[in-house]
Amino acid sequence: MRAYGEYRTRRLVLDAWDQQTNISPAAQPAPTSYSEHGMIRNAEEGRLAGLVTALVAERTEGSSLVEIQSAVAALATAAHYLGAVDGQRFDVVRGSLGIPDVTPLLSRILPVVQRLVSVDVLVRSTRGGVAFYARGADALPGDVIQLPEYPETARLLWLAESRRMASEAEKNAVAPATETERVVVQRVGQDLFRAALLDYWQGRCCVTGLNITELLRASHIKPWAACESDNERLDVFNGLLLAPHIDALFDGGWISFSDDGRVLASEALPSDAAARLGVRTDWGVEGLQAAHRRYLAFHRRHELRRVA
């Protein structure tokens, strides 16, 4: 009788466990939902965010936005700068990332970085007027996808970037071989440059404070064509984020700025035209650094219009 009681007790326990399992299965993580209005809008951008996190984590000294963007852009070219062994390894991990074409994602790096900063996955600091990002202490949120290949990918991308920069210094920024390549390089470079200026000037026109991103222009101080290297073309200190009408005046040489940010109107711009265009003597740029000065000097010397 006692044996039967023990058997029945065990049977009841097992039946109860089975019922509990059927009623309350192990909780499964809810699938991540993305929104077109979010900073990370889809799974591809979620994978991009995971890669950005790995890139930042790889460099303990921190990385600027331009450096992060350049490393991500290197997904398309890194194998060219890596040796045989690392190049083969990169080809393997590159195929696992789920990022078939990196070019459309370059403009999404800034909102991805902002998202990661907002949840303390990345921490932002400023050195010499430039923002740098380092790995924070918090875990990745659900909209960020982390793949096991990312740490190795990040290592190889930074290695390729260091070799690319060394090669550029040796060749003094040799122009691309074909017109198609030149156009692609310029488009990618301008996307990187715009994102860097949006970050540096905090999404506002540096003269008027206009903060409608779609209207703002990333204006080179020393023009793209006059730059002596890609480092100059992508240098955040070689740019001003401007409202459209100020960009047109600055790009056309009708105005320039002093080293302390005061507006300088061209002597070729009649005073009545300046008034109609809304040029104001109290315009000025706040936030200039010493590194801006050589570019501003070039603009005043070579771009500001003078009366013949």
C-alpha positions as CSV (number, residue, x, y, z in Angstrom):
1,M,0.0,0.0,0.0
2,R,2.9,2.3,0.9
3,A,4.6,1.6,-2.4
4,Y,1.4,2.3,-4.3
5,G,1.1,5.6,-2.5
6,E,4.6,6.6,-3.4
7,Y,4.1,5.6,-7.0
8,R,0.8,7.6,-7.2
9,T,2.5,10.7,-5.7
10,R,5.3,10.5,-8.2
11,R,2.7,10.1,-11.0
12,L,0.7,13.1,-9.9
13,V,3.9,15.2,-9.7
14,L,4.9,14.2,-13.3
15,D,1.3,14.9,-14.6
16,A,1.3,18.3,-12.9
17,W,4.7,19.1,-14.4
18,D,3.5,18.1,-17.9
19,Q,0.4,20.2,-17.5
20,Q,2.4,23.2,-16.3
21,T,4.8,22.8,-19.3
22,N,1.8,22.8,-21.7
23,I,0.2,25.8,-20.1
24,S,3.3,27.9,-19.5
25,P,6.0,27.1,-22.0
26,A,9.4,28.6,-21.6
27,A,9.2,32.3,-22.4
28,Q,10.6,33.1,-25.8
29,P,12.1,36.5,-26.6
30,A,9.6,38.7,-28.4
31,P,10.7,39.4,-32.0
32,T,12.1,42.9,-32.4
33,S,9.8,45.4,-34.2
34,Y,11.3,48.2,-36.1
35,S,9.8,51.5,-37.3
36,E,10.6,53.7,-40.2
37,H,10.6,56.6,-37.8
38,G,13.1,55.0,-35.5
39,M,16.9,55.6,-35.3
40,I,17.3,52.0,-36.3
41,R,14.6,51.3,-38.8
42,N,15.1,47.7,-39.9
43,A,17.2,44.5,-39.3
44,E,19.9,45.6,-41.8
45,E,20.4,48.8,-39.7
46,G,20.3,46.6,-36.6
47,R,23.3,44.6,-38.0
48,L,25.0,47.9,-38.8
49,A,24.5,49.0,-35.2
50,G,26.1,45.8,-34.0
51,L,29.1,46.3,-36.3
52,V,29.5,49.9,-35.2
53,T,29.5,48.7,-31.6
54,A,32.2,46.2,-32.4
55,L,34.3,48.8,-34.2
56,V,34.2,51.2,-31.2
57,A,34.9,48.4,-28.8
58,E,38.0,47.4,-30.7
59,R,39.7,50.8,-30.1
60,T,40.1,51.7,-26.4
61,E,41.3,55.2,-27.3
62,G,37.9,56.0,-28.9
63,S,36.9,56.7,-32.4
64,S,35.5,59.8,-34.1
65,L,32.4,59.7,-36.3
66,V,34.5,60.1,-39.5
67,E,36.8,57.2,-38.4
68,I,33.8,55.0,-37.7
69,Q,32.2,55.9,-41.1
70,S,35.5,55.3,-42.9
71,A,35.9,51.8,-41.3
72,V,32.3,50.9,-42.2
73,A,32.9,52.1,-45.8
74,A,36.0,49.9,-45.9
75,L,33.6,46.9,-46.1
76,A,33.7,47.4,-49.8
77,T,37.5,47.8,-50.2
78,A,39.2,46.2,-47.2
79,A,40.3,43.0,-49.0
80,H,42.4,45.1,-51.3
81,Y,44.6,46.3,-48.4
82,L,44.8,43.1,-46.4
83,G,47.4,40.3,-47.1
84,A,46.5,36.9,-48.5
85,V,45.7,35.3,-45.1
86,D,43.8,38.3,-43.7
87,G,42.1,38.9,-47.0
88,Q,40.7,35.4,-47.2
89,R,39.6,35.6,-43.6
90,F,37.8,38.9,-44.4
91,D,36.0,37.4,-47.4
92,V,34.7,34.7,-45.1
93,V,33.4,37.0,-42.4
94,R,32.2,39.6,-44.8
95,G,29.7,37.1,-46.3
96,S,28.2,36.5,-42.9
97,L,27.3,40.1,-42.0
98,G,24.0,40.4,-43.9
99,I,25.1,43.8,-45.3
100,P,25.3,43.3,-49.1
101,D,25.8,47.0,-50.0
102,V,27.2,49.4,-47.5
103,T,26.9,52.6,-49.5
104,P,23.2,53.3,-48.7
105,L,23.9,52.7,-45.0
106,L,26.6,55.3,-44.7
107,S,24.1,58.1,-44.1
108,R,22.5,56.0,-41.3
109,I,25.7,55.8,-39.2
110,L,25.0,59.1,-37.4
111,P,21.5,58.1,-36.1
112,V,22.8,54.6,-35.3
113,V,25.5,56.2,-33.1
114,Q,23.0,58.5,-31.5
115,R,20.8,55.6,-30.7
116,L,23.7,53.7,-29.1
117,V,24.7,56.8,-27.1
118,S,21.2,57.2,-25.8
119,V,21.2,53.8,-24.2
120,D,24.8,54.0,-22.9
121,V,26.2,51.4,-25.3
122,L,28.5,54.1,-26.5
123,V,29.8,57.1,-24.5
124,R,30.6,60.4,-26.1
125,S,33.5,62.7,-25.2
126,T,35.1,65.7,-26.9
127,R,38.7,66.3,-27.6
128,G,39.9,69.4,-29.4
129,G,36.3,70.1,-30.5
130,V,35.8,66.7,-32.1
131,A,33.4,64.1,-30.7
132,F,34.9,60.7,-29.9
133,Y,33.0,57.5,-29.0
134,A,34.0,54.7,-26.7
135,R,32.2,51.5,-25.6
136,G,29.9,52.1,-22.6
137,A,29.0,49.7,-19.9
138,D,25.4,48.9,-20.9
139,A,24.2,45.8,-22.8
140,L,22.9,46.0,-26.4
141,P,19.2,46.8,-26.7
142,G,16.9,44.5,-28.7
143,D,17.0,46.5,-31.9
144,V,20.8,46.0,-32.2
145,I,22.0,42.7,-33.7
146,Q,25.3,41.3,-32.6
147,L,26.9,38.5,-34.7
148,P,29.9,36.4,-33.5
149,E,31.9,37.5,-36.6
150,Y,31.8,41.2,-35.6
151,P,34.9,41.4,-33.4
152,E,37.1,39.7,-36.1
153,T,35.5,41.9,-38.7
154,A,36.2,45.0,-36.7
155,R,39.8,44.0,-36.2
156,L,40.3,43.5,-40.0
157,L,38.5,46.7,-40.9
158,W,40.7,48.8,-38.7
159,L,43.8,47.0,-40.0
160,A,42.7,47.7,-43.6
161,E,42.0,51.4,-42.7
162,S,45.5,51.8,-41.3
163,R,47.1,50.3,-44.4
164,R,44.8,52.4,-46.7
165,M,45.9,55.6,-45.0
166,A,49.5,54.6,-45.2
167,S,49.1,53.9,-48.9
168,E,47.4,57.2,-49.5
169,A,50.2,59.1,-47.7
170,E,52.8,57.3,-50.0
171,K,50.9,57.9,-53.2
172,N,49.7,61.5,-52.2
173,A,46.1,60.7,-52.9
174,V,46.4,59.4,-56.5
175,A,43.1,60.0,-58.3
176,P,40.8,57.0,-59.1
177,A,41.6,55.3,-62.4
178,T,38.2,55.9,-64.1
179,E,35.5,58.6,-64.1
180,T,33.0,56.1,-62.6
181,E,35.3,55.3,-59.7
182,R,35.9,59.0,-59.1
183,V,32.2,59.7,-58.9
184,V,31.6,56.8,-56.5
185,V,34.5,57.9,-54.3
186,Q,33.2,61.5,-54.2
187,R,29.7,60.4,-53.4
188,V,30.8,58.2,-50.5
189,G,33.2,60.9,-49.3
190,Q,30.5,63.6,-49.3
191,D,28.1,61.4,-47.3
192,L,30.8,60.8,-44.7
193,F,31.6,64.5,-44.6
194,R,28.0,65.6,-44.2
195,A,27.4,63.2,-41.4
196,A,30.6,64.4,-39.6
197,L,29.5,68.0,-39.9
198,L,26.0,67.2,-38.6
199,D,27.6,65.6,-35.6
200,Y,30.2,68.4,-35.0
201,W,27.7,71.3,-35.4
202,Q,25.0,69.3,-33.5
203,G,22.5,69.4,-36.5
204,R,22.3,73.2,-36.6
205,C,23.4,75.9,-39.1
206,C,26.6,77.3,-37.5
207,V,25.5,80.9,-38.4
208,T,21.7,81.0,-37.9
209,G,21.0,78.0,-35.7
210,L,18.5,76.6,-38.2
211,N,18.0,72.9,-37.2
212,I,16.0,71.4,-40.1
213,T,18.4,68.8,-41.2
214,E,17.0,68.3,-44.7
215,L,17.7,72.0,-45.4
216,L,21.3,72.2,-44.1
217,R,24.2,72.1,-46.5
218,A,27.6,70.5,-45.8
219,S,29.9,73.2,-47.2
220,H,33.6,72.7,-47.7
221,I,35.7,75.7,-46.7
222,K,38.5,74.7,-48.9
223,P,36.7,73.3,-52.0
224,W,36.7,69.5,-52.6
225,A,38.6,70.0,-55.9
226,A,41.2,72.1,-54.3
227,C,42.0,69.7,-51.5
228,E,45.3,67.9,-51.7
229,S,44.3,64.7,-50.1
230,D,41.3,62.7,-48.9
231,N,42.2,63.7,-45.3
232,E,41.5,67.3,-46.2
233,R,38.3,66.4,-48.1
234,L,37.0,64.5,-45.0
235,D,38.4,66.8,-42.3
236,V,35.6,68.0,-40.1
237,F,37.5,71.3,-39.6
238,N,37.3,71.9,-43.4
239,G,33.5,72.3,-43.2
240,L,30.7,74.5,-42.1
241,L,27.1,73.4,-41.7
242,L,25.0,76.1,-43.3
243,A,21.5,77.2,-44.2
244,P,20.9,77.1,-48.0
245,H,21.1,80.9,-48.6
246,I,24.3,81.2,-46.5
247,D,25.9,78.2,-48.3
248,A,25.2,79.8,-51.7
249,L,26.8,83.1,-50.6
250,F,29.8,81.3,-49.0
251,D,30.3,78.8,-51.8
252,G,30.1,81.6,-54.4
253,G,32.7,83.7,-52.6
254,W,30.3,86.5,-51.8
255,I,31.0,86.1,-48.1
256,S,33.7,84.6,-46.0
257,F,34.6,84.4,-42.3
258,S,37.4,85.7,-40.1
259,D,39.3,83.3,-37.8
260,D,37.1,84.4,-34.9
261,G,33.9,83.8,-37.0
262,R,32.9,87.3,-38.0
263,V,31.2,87.5,-41.4
264,L,33.2,89.2,-44.2
265,A,31.2,90.5,-47.2
266,S,32.9,90.6,-50.6
267,E,33.7,94.0,-51.9
268,A,32.1,92.7,-55.2
269,L,28.7,92.4,-53.4
270,P,26.8,95.7,-53.7
271,S,25.3,96.9,-50.5
272,D,21.8,97.0,-51.8
273,A,22.2,93.4,-53.1
274,A,23.6,92.4,-49.7
275,A,20.5,93.9,-48.0
276,R,18.1,92.1,-50.3
277,L,20.0,88.8,-49.7
278,G,19.7,89.4,-45.9
279,V,23.4,89.6,-45.3
280,R,23.9,90.9,-41.8
281,T,26.9,92.3,-40.2
282,D,26.1,90.6,-36.9
283,W,26.4,87.1,-38.5
284,G,29.1,85.0,-37.0
285,V,30.2,81.4,-36.5
286,E,30.5,80.1,-33.0
287,G,32.5,76.9,-32.3
288,L,35.5,77.5,-34.5
289,Q,38.7,75.8,-33.5
290,A,42.3,76.6,-34.3
291,A,42.2,73.7,-36.9
292,H,39.7,75.7,-38.9
293,R,42.0,78.6,-39.5
294,R,44.1,77.3,-42.4
295,Y,41.0,76.4,-44.3
296,L,39.4,79.8,-43.6
297,A,42.6,81.5,-44.7
298,F,42.5,79.6,-48.0
299,H,38.9,80.6,-48.5
300,R,39.6,84.3,-47.9
301,R,42.7,84.2,-50.1
302,H,41.3,82.2,-53.0
303,E,37.5,82.1,-52.9
304,L,36.4,85.5,-51.6
305,R,35.5,87.6,-54.6
306,R,37.4,90.8,-55.2
307,V,36.8,93.7,-57.6
308,A,39.1,93.5,-60.6
